[in-house]
């Protein structure tokens, strides 16, 4: 059943490309804003790059998850989905994994413009950077999918989503920035392993909490 | 529904709590010895730390009420959750006000990213979102469920926030309140007394607020 739900999410997206396209364009616009506000000085930008990247991801995530859940609001598709005899926790898992795929796709497309427009060198160990980014994406989307599941059907969901999500995501953003800064600087793993542990804990905790709570949240 | 203060037990508790507050204020100002180097600034800890304790206790109760609401499905747990969230946020606001009052003379500036204060600020912001959801989230029945879920998520996030904030700025030391246990009895006992008094006040406030929410809900249902 999980794969059917995931297929549904991916199928809708690959037909309309609404989520990834809007995330991508928004991401590029943010890079442009960063470039203008820092005068693209290598000395100035280098210190702030990890933070800038994750701020961009944070904003783009809000847009993406909001759009992803907004589909379900149209024609009240979500009510039909939850009236189906399926484990509702799996709806959360499908939203989480599909969100992770869209976010990763957006990051792949936006990575080269980000580094090139801001005149930054690529990380010395790209595989480590990619691996940790994937884990961070999983953590971000675990929290974001759960919070958007709560905010989606509330009134003024577009306001509530970032208001609720940003403070809840603060440990992820701190950890993500520290990990990326460590990798960019070529620091040994020992120096930033604690942040990876925090990210892993968030993935496990929010996956379990989300899977358990989604059943109650989506009750009609 | 009988008015809150018509109940004799509530009246007695109210009078006791009022007496305790007055005694605590007197005790803190006139009786407790000064801590060397900190003088009057340290006295705010008798309000700051108990407020933080009561605030976190309150948010813990929000989480428990959220779990009970999902398990039992009874609206009374939503009332408990809402009342605890309101009072908890009030005390958290007090923590965020008293912290900088202490920090200004001691650290020379009202705000540095001390882990406990930062965790409190993040939690406070989450609860501002919680009240926004409560106020204009729309459908009342759904909002109750969302609020219960949010109360659980917020408390689950607390240790993660605290650990990440602590490692984020390791050069910033925690408040000296952690050394309270090693203080002489002249300071430690009044401090524990203050904690106890704040807990009693909190319990009474919670009981009163639940009562008010019940009346409010009944009036809404009657309309």
HADDOCK unambig.tbl for C-alpha pairs under 7 A between the chains (distance, minus, plus):
assign (segid A and resid 150 and name CA) (segid B and resid 146 and name CA) 5.59 0.50 0.50
assign (segid A and resid 154 and name CA) (segid B and resid 137 and name CA) 4.64 0.50 0.50
assign (segid A and resid 154 and name CA) (segid B and resid 138 and name CA) 5.73 0.50 0.50
assign (segid A and resid 155 and name CA) (segid B and resid 136 and name CA) 6.40 0.50 0.50
assign (segid A and resid 155 and name CA) (segid B and resid 137 and name CA) 4.69 0.50 0.50
assign (segid A and resid 155 and name CA) (segid B and resid 138 and name CA) 4.99 0.50 0.50
assign (segid A and resid 156 and name CA) (segid B and resid 137 and name CA) 6.80 0.50 0.50
assign (segid A and resid 160 and name CA) (segid B and resid 129 and name CA) 6.82 0.50 0.50
assign (segid A and resid 160 and name CA) (segid B and resid 133 and name CA) 6.78 0.50 0.50
assign (segid A and resid 163 and name CA) (segid B and resid 129 and name CA) 5.70 0.50 0.50
assign (segid A and resid 164 and name CA) (segid B and resid 126 and name CA) 5.90 0.50 0.50
assign (segid A and resid 164 and name CA) (segid B and resid 129 and name CA) 5.30 0.50 0.50
assign (segid A and resid 167 and name CA) (segid B and resid 122 and name CA) 5.67 0.50 0.50
assign (segid A and resid 167 and name CA) (segid B and resid 125 and name CA) 6.56 0.50 0.50
assign (segid A and resid 167 and name CA) (segid B and resid 126 and name CA) 5.96 0.50 0.50
assign (segid A and resid 168 and name CA) (segid B and resid 126 and name CA) 6.87 0.50 0.50
assign (segid A and resid 168 and name CA) (segid B and resid 157 and name CA) 6.98 0.50 0.50
assign (segid A and resid 171 and name CA) (segid B and resid 160 and name CA) 6.57 0.50 0.50
assign (segid A and resid 171 and name CA) (segid B and resid 161 and name CA) 5.24 0.50 0.50
assign (segid A and resid 171 and name CA) (segid B and resid 164 and name CA) 5.56 0.50 0.50
assign (segid A and resid 174 and name CA) (segid B and resid 164 and name CA) 6.92 0.50 0.50
assign (segid A and resid 174 and name CA) (segid B and resid 168 and name CA) 6.96 0.50 0.50
assign (segid A and resid 175 and name CA) (segid B and resid 164 and name CA) 6.99 0.50 0.50
assign (segid A and resid 213 and name CA) (segid B and resid 149 and name CA) 6.78 0.50 0.50
assign (segid A and resid 216 and name CA) (segid B and resid 70 and name CA) 6.67 0.50 0.50
assign (segid A and resid 217 and name CA) (segid B and resid 145 and name CA) 5.93 0.50 0.50
assign (segid A and resid 217 and name CA) (segid B and resid 146 and name CA) 6.12 0.50 0.50
